[in-house]
Amino acid sequence: MMAERLKSKKRTTPQAVEKVEQRSKVIHLRLQGYSFSEIASSTGISKTRAYQIVQEYIQEYRKDHAESIEQMVELDSQRMDNLMRALWTRFDDGETPAAGLILKLLERRAKMLGFDAPEKKTIDASYKAYVGFNPDEWPE
């Protein structure tokens, strides 16, 4: 029981309250579109710390809302399925403009589910690749 009191008192120390207020201010400013540099100068913390606070908030938000986010994705997927069925029917009936809507819907689904993640490309910037031969192989 004494340990519980000590724990609860630690959360209400002036420093703890100040930390919570600072965190709230950082999040509020970021949501308003301020840069990390602007947040840092406004709150008196470093730009790196402002970034860390926002990242911690995002992680907590995702953890706390993971189930509702999954439900929203599932609901949107069901809506897209319904739209897709209706569009395919229109396309099968000869409405060719429906094809463009089908493609947009497929693109949206891919984006929502993360199928269109950027691909890593390797670029060969050597002299040989640029001109078609290697100067080290030139005859003397």
Rosetta constraint file for C-alpha pairs under 8 A:
AtomPair CA 1 CA 5 HARMONIC 6.49 0.50
AtomPair CA 2 CA 6 HARMONIC 6.32 0.50
AtomPair CA 3 CA 7 HARMONIC 6.21 0.50
AtomPair CA 4 CA 8 HARMONIC 6.21 0.50
AtomPair CA 5 CA 9 HARMONIC 6.06 0.50
AtomPair CA 6 CA 10 HARMONIC 6.21 0.50
AtomPair CA 7 CA 11 HARMONIC 6.79 0.50
AtomPair CA 8 CA 12 HARMONIC 6.87 0.50
AtomPair CA 9 CA 13 HARMONIC 6.46 0.50
AtomPair CA 10 CA 16 HARMONIC 7.32 0.50
AtomPair CA 11 CA 16 HARMONIC 5.68 0.50
AtomPair CA 11 CA 17 HARMONIC 7.36 0.50
AtomPair CA 12 CA 16 HARMONIC 5.90 0.50
AtomPair CA 12 CA 17 HARMONIC 5.97 0.50
AtomPair CA 13 CA 17 HARMONIC 6.25 0.50
AtomPair CA 14 CA 18 HARMONIC 6.03 0.50
AtomPair CA 15 CA 19 HARMONIC 6.10 0.50
AtomPair CA 16 CA 20 HARMONIC 6.33 0.50
AtomPair CA 17 CA 21 HARMONIC 6.21 0.50
AtomPair CA 18 CA 22 HARMONIC 6.05 0.50
AtomPair CA 19 CA 23 HARMONIC 6.12 0.50
AtomPair CA 20 CA 24 HARMONIC 6.15 0.50
AtomPair CA 21 CA 25 HARMONIC 6.20 0.50
AtomPair CA 22 CA 26 HARMONIC 6.19 0.50
AtomPair CA 22 CA 43 HARMONIC 7.24 0.50
AtomPair CA 23 CA 27 HARMONIC 6.21 0.50
AtomPair CA 23 CA 53 HARMONIC 6.59 0.50
AtomPair CA 24 CA 28 HARMONIC 6.00 0.50
AtomPair CA 25 CA 29 HARMONIC 6.07 0.50
AtomPair CA 25 CA 43 HARMONIC 7.80 0.50
AtomPair CA 26 CA 30 HARMONIC 6.17 0.50
AtomPair CA 26 CA 39 HARMONIC 6.37 0.50
AtomPair CA 26 CA 43 HARMONIC 7.42 0.50
AtomPair CA 26 CA 50 HARMONIC 6.54 0.50
AtomPair CA 26 CA 53 HARMONIC 7.34 0.50
AtomPair CA 26 CA 54 HARMONIC 7.31 0.50
AtomPair CA 27 CA 31 HARMONIC 6.11 0.50
AtomPair CA 27 CA 53 HARMONIC 7.65 0.50
AtomPair CA 27 CA 54 HARMONIC 6.15 0.50
AtomPair CA 27 CA 57 HARMONIC 7.69 0.50
AtomPair CA 28 CA 32 HARMONIC 6.33 0.50
AtomPair CA 29 CA 33 HARMONIC 6.57 0.50
AtomPair CA 29 CA 34 HARMONIC 5.59 0.50
AtomPair CA 29 CA 39 HARMONIC 6.54 0.50
AtomPair CA 30 CA 34 HARMONIC 5.06 0.50
AtomPair CA 30 CA 35 HARMONIC 6.81 0.50
AtomPair CA 30 CA 36 HARMONIC 7.53 0.50
AtomPair CA 30 CA 39 HARMONIC 7.34 0.50
AtomPair CA 30 CA 54 HARMONIC 7.69 0.50
AtomPair CA 34 CA 38 HARMONIC 5.99 0.50
AtomPair CA 34 CA 39 HARMONIC 6.33 0.50
AtomPair CA 35 CA 39 HARMONIC 6.21 0.50
AtomPair CA 36 CA 40 HARMONIC 5.99 0.50
AtomPair CA 36 CA 47 HARMONIC 5.38 0.50
AtomPair CA 36 CA 48 HARMONIC 7.85 0.50
AtomPair CA 36 CA 50 HARMONIC 6.06 0.50
AtomPair CA 36 CA 51 HARMONIC 6.35 0.50
AtomPair CA 37 CA 41 HARMONIC 6.31 0.50
AtomPair CA 37 CA 47 HARMONIC 5.38 0.50
AtomPair CA 38 CA 42 HARMONIC 6.08 0.50
AtomPair CA 39 CA 43 HARMONIC 6.01 0.50
AtomPair CA 39 CA 47 HARMONIC 7.32 0.50
AtomPair CA 39 CA 50 HARMONIC 6.74 0.50
AtomPair CA 40 CA 44 HARMONIC 5.56 0.50
AtomPair CA 40 CA 45 HARMONIC 4.93 0.50
AtomPair CA 40 CA 46 HARMONIC 5.22 0.50
AtomPair CA 40 CA 47 HARMONIC 5.00 0.50
AtomPair CA 40 CA 49 HARMONIC 7.98 0.50
AtomPair CA 40 CA 50 HARMONIC 6.19 0.50
AtomPair CA 41 CA 45 HARMONIC 6.97 0.50
AtomPair CA 41 CA 46 HARMONIC 7.79 0.50
AtomPair CA 45 CA 49 HARMONIC 6.40 0.50
AtomPair CA 45 CA 50 HARMONIC 6.77 0.50
AtomPair CA 46 CA 50 HARMONIC 6.31 0.50
AtomPair CA 47 CA 51 HARMONIC 6.29 0.50
AtomPair CA 48 CA 52 HARMONIC 6.20 0.50
AtomPair CA 49 CA 53 HARMONIC 6.14 0.50
AtomPair CA 50 CA 54 HARMONIC 6.39 0.50
AtomPair CA 51 CA 55 HARMONIC 6.18 0.50
AtomPair CA 52 CA 56 HARMONIC 6.06 0.50
AtomPair CA 53 CA 57 HARMONIC 6.19 0.50
AtomPair CA 54 CA 58 HARMONIC 6.21 0.50
AtomPair CA 55 CA 59 HARMONIC 6.23 0.50
AtomPair CA 56 CA 60 HARMONIC 6.21 0.50
AtomPair CA 57 CA 61 HARMONIC 6.04 0.50
AtomPair CA 58 CA 62 HARMONIC 6.14 0.50
AtomPair CA 59 CA 63 HARMONIC 6.16 0.50
AtomPair CA 60 CA 64 HARMONIC 6.01 0.50
AtomPair CA 61 CA 65 HARMONIC 5.88 0.50
AtomPair CA 62 CA 66 HARMONIC 5.34 0.50
AtomPair CA 65 CA 69 HARMONIC 6.04 0.50
AtomPair CA 66 CA 70 HARMONIC 6.12 0.50
AtomPair CA 67 CA 71 HARMONIC 6.21 0.50
AtomPair CA 68 CA 72 HARMONIC 6.16 0.50
AtomPair CA 69 CA 73 HARMONIC 6.25 0.50
AtomPair CA 70 CA 74 HARMONIC 6.16 0.50
AtomPair CA 71 CA 75 HARMONIC 6.07 0.50
AtomPair CA 72 CA 76 HARMONIC 6.06 0.50
AtomPair CA 73 CA 77 HARMONIC 6.04 0.50
AtomPair CA 73 CA 112 HARMONIC 7.77 0.50
AtomPair CA 74 CA 78 HARMONIC 6.28 0.50
AtomPair CA 75 CA 79 HARMONIC 6.28 0.50
AtomPair CA 76 CA 80 HARMONIC 6.11 0.50
AtomPair CA 77 CA 81 HARMONIC 6.15 0.50
AtomPair CA 77 CA 109 HARMONIC 7.43 0.50
AtomPair CA 78 CA 82 HARMONIC 6.30 0.50
AtomPair CA 79 CA 83 HARMONIC 6.24 0.50
AtomPair CA 80 CA 84 HARMONIC 5.91 0.50
AtomPair CA 80 CA 105 HARMONIC 7.06 0.50
AtomPair CA 80 CA 109 HARMONIC 7.60 0.50
AtomPair CA 81 CA 85 HARMONIC 6.25 0.50
AtomPair CA 82 CA 86 HARMONIC 6.43 0.50
AtomPair CA 83 CA 87 HARMONIC 6.07 0.50
AtomPair CA 84 CA 88 HARMONIC 6.02 0.50
AtomPair CA 84 CA 102 HARMONIC 6.58 0.50
AtomPair CA 84 CA 105 HARMONIC 7.46 0.50
AtomPair CA 85 CA 89 HARMONIC 6.29 0.50
AtomPair CA 86 CA 90 HARMONIC 6.41 0.50
AtomPair CA 87 CA 91 HARMONIC 6.08 0.50
AtomPair CA 87 CA 98 HARMONIC 5.83 0.50
AtomPair CA 87 CA 99 HARMONIC 7.79 0.50
AtomPair CA 87 CA 101 HARMONIC 7.42 0.50
AtomPair CA 87 CA 102 HARMONIC 6.50 0.50
AtomPair CA 88 CA 92 HARMONIC 5.94 0.50
AtomPair CA 88 CA 98 HARMONIC 7.46 0.50
AtomPair CA 88 CA 102 HARMONIC 7.60 0.50
AtomPair CA 89 CA 93 HARMONIC 6.19 0.50
AtomPair CA 90 CA 94 HARMONIC 6.66 0.50
AtomPair CA 90 CA 95 HARMONIC 5.53 0.50
AtomPair CA 90 CA 98 HARMONIC 6.40 0.50
AtomPair CA 91 CA 95 HARMONIC 4.80 0.50
AtomPair CA 91 CA 96 HARMONIC 5.71 0.50
AtomPair CA 91 CA 97 HARMONIC 7.64 0.50
AtomPair CA 91 CA 98 HARMONIC 5.39 0.50
AtomPair CA 91 CA 99 HARMONIC 6.43 0.50
AtomPair CA 95 CA 99 HARMONIC 7.96 0.50
AtomPair CA 96 CA 100 HARMONIC 7.87 0.50
AtomPair CA 97 CA 101 HARMONIC 7.04 0.50
AtomPair CA 98 CA 102 HARMONIC 6.15 0.50
AtomPair CA 99 CA 103 HARMONIC 6.26 0.50
AtomPair CA 100 CA 104 HARMONIC 6.28 0.50
AtomPair CA 101 CA 105 HARMONIC 6.10 0.50
AtomPair CA 102 CA 106 HARMONIC 6.18 0.50
AtomPair CA 103 CA 107 HARMONIC 6.12 0.50
AtomPair CA 104 CA 108 HARMONIC 6.13 0.50
AtomPair CA 105 CA 109 HARMONIC 6.19 0.50
AtomPair CA 106 CA 110 HARMONIC 6.16 0.50
AtomPair CA 107 CA 111 HARMONIC 6.16 0.50
AtomPair CA 108 CA 112 HARMONIC 6.07 0.50
AtomPair CA 109 CA 113 HARMONIC 6.12 0.50
AtomPair CA 110 CA 114 HARMONIC 5.90 0.50
AtomPair CA 110 CA 115 HARMONIC 4.79 0.50
AtomPair CA 110 CA 116 HARMONIC 6.00 0.50
AtomPair CA 111 CA 115 HARMONIC 6.08 0.50
AtomPair CA 111 CA 116 HARMONIC 5.79 0.50
AtomPair CA 124 CA 129 HARMONIC 6.54 0.50
AtomPair CA 125 CA 129 HARMONIC 6.55 0.50
AtomPair CA 125 CA 130 HARMONIC 6.74 0.50
AtomPair CA 126 CA 130 HARMONIC 6.39 0.50
AtomPair CA 127 CA 131 HARMONIC 6.16 0.50
AtomPair CA 127 CA 132 HARMONIC 7.75 0.50
AtomPair CA 127 CA 133 HARMONIC 7.45 0.50
AtomPair CA 127 CA 134 HARMONIC 6.66 0.50
AtomPair CA 127 CA 135 HARMONIC 7.93 0.50
AtomPair CA 128 CA 132 HARMONIC 5.06 0.50
AtomPair CA 128 CA 133 HARMONIC 4.47 0.50
AtomPair CA 128 CA 134 HARMONIC 4.52 0.50
AtomPair CA 128 CA 135 HARMONIC 7.45 0.50
AtomPair CA 129 CA 133 HARMONIC 7.03 0.50
AtomPair CA 133 CA 137 HARMONIC 7.85 0.50
AtomPair CA 134 CA 138 HARMONIC 7.25 0.50
